[in-house]
Amino acid sequence: MSQDNRQPGVDPGDLDEETLLDELEHLHDTRHATFRHGSDDALDAHDRRTRELETEYLRRHPNREVDPARTRSGARGDR
């Protein structure tokens, strides 16, 4: 893999809530195409940025609402 010389994105801690959510949505929307067709460098950058933004979201929302249907027991129908 070659070294990525591009500037990193804005520090996620500096993003307002709306921008953070917009950035996360964009990354999630582009994940499949990047995984299937992006270069190794593009995939590494995508992984890094997704990790940074998701980590910031979880830092801000440690008690976020979890849909019971999105848990293992909920997906199996155990209630």
Protein Blocks (a to p, Z undefined) as FASTA:
>chain_A
ZZdfbdcdddfklpcfklmmmmmmmmmmmmmmmmmmmcfklmmmmmmmmmmmmmmmmmmm
mmgccdfklpmklmnopZZ
